[in-house]
């Protein structure tokens, strides 16, 4: 198989939209394997790649439905969050403007602040995909975007200028 002059070979990996796929030789064919999402990302030669391709399509669709070009986020990128917020119904996500390599730039927190000091923790996007998968659908939004969720439903999106973008079609 050849793409743009490059020959794909057994054992190579591809980064496609922030998702890593591995090529494996099976007889005379090359097969595409996907990471198994269990704690750490582990390549699984037998895996069905369609769920991850579907995720990528949802991320792109969500961004474009708001009239913006998606910005890549990698499965291995870090997400900072308020400890315990993923068990809350109402959360918000905000993407910072300046995130170093390996950091998605996303912060997730409670909409309603709890008592006491906010304790922060971090995890990888692939962990979030297991814990609260719908949130990952919005992760291709550009820097400085803010998304408010009620359960699995988006209830508001603000762009970098503070303009409401949700439901304005």
N, C-alpha and C positions, 0 to 999 in steps of 0.2 A: 504494500500500500504506500502511496506517495502523496504528500501534501506540500505544495509550495516548494518543491524540489527536495524535501527531506524524506528520507526513507525511515519508516517506522520499524522498530526491531523488538524482538522478544525481551521482556524485562524493563523496557523504558516506561517512564511515567509521563503523563500529560496533565497540565493544569488547565482545565477548561472552566472558565468562569469561577475560579476559586475552589473548584472541586478537583481532587486528584484521582486520576484513573491510571491503571497499570495495564500494559499490553502483555499478554501471555501467549506463547506459541502452543497451538493444539493441532498436531498434524501439519497440514499445509496452511492453516488459517491462524490469524491473530485474533485473540479474544480480548475484549475490554473488561477488566475487573474493576470493582469499586471498593472504596473503603467500607469496612464493617464498622458501624458506629457503636462501640461498646467500650466505654472508658476512654482508652486511647484509640486512635484511628489505626486499624490494621487492614492490610489489603486482603481481599477475599476474591480469589480467582473465579469462584462460582457465582458471585453476587449479581443480582439484577441491578443494572445501572439506571433503570427507568425512574425509581423514586428520587434519585439525586438530580436527574435531568428535569424531572417534574418540578422539584424545588427551584432549580435555576430558572425555569420558565415562569414560575410564580413570582420570584423576585423581580425579574425583568418586567413582567406584566404589571406588577404593583407600582413600580417606579414610573413606567410609561403611562399608566392610567392617570397619574398625577401630572403628566406633562414634563417629566424630567428624565434625563438619561441616567441609567443605573450606574452605580460605582461598585466595583468588585469588593466583595468581602470573602475571605478565605475560610474554609472549615476550621482551620487551625488557628485563626486569629483569636485574640483575647477579647472578652467582653467583661466590663466591670459592672457589678450590680450591688444593690443594697441587699445585704444578707436577709434571706427569708422572703424577699419580694415575689419570687416566682409562685408562691402558694397563694398570693393575693389575687382577687378578681381584677382589680383596677391597678394597672401599672402604666408607666410611661417609659419611652425610650428616647434618648437624645444622642445624636452623633456629634462629637466634638470636632472642631475644625482642624486640630493639629494632633494627629495620632502617629506614633512611630511605627515602623515596620513591625508586623506581627500583632498589632493592636487594631481591632476593627474601628475603634473610635466610639463605639456604642456604650452608653451607660443605661442601665435599667433600674428603675426605682419605683417605690410606692407612690401612687397619686396622693393619698392621704398620709401625711407624715406621722410616724409613730412617736411614742414618747421616748425620751432619751436620745443618746447620740446615735447617729447613723453609722452602722458598721458595714464596711465595704468588703467585698470578696471578688474573685475573678474566676472565670471558667472559659473554656474554648467554645466557639460557635457550634462544634459538633456535639458538645454536651447540652447546649441549649436546645439543639434540634431534638434531643431525646426528652428533655424536661418540659419544654413549652414550645413545640414546633411551629406554631402559627407566628410567633414573634420573628422567626427567621425570615418569613416572607417579606418583611419590611426592611431587611438589612442592606439591601442594595440602594436605599435612598441616599442622596448626597449628604455631605457634611452639613452640620447645623440644622438638620431636619429633626423634628420632634413628632413622635407618634404616641397617641393615648389609646389604650386598649381597655375594654370591658370584657373579660374572659377572652374568647377567641375573636371578638369583633373589634374592629377599629372604630373609634368614636371621634377621633380628631387627628389631623395632621397639619403641622405648621411648617412652612419653608424657612429658609435662612433669614428672611426678612420679617418673620413673624406673621405672614399672611396665611390664613386658613386655606388649605388645599383639599380637604376632604369633602366630598359631596358637591363639588362645584363643577358640574359638567354641563 
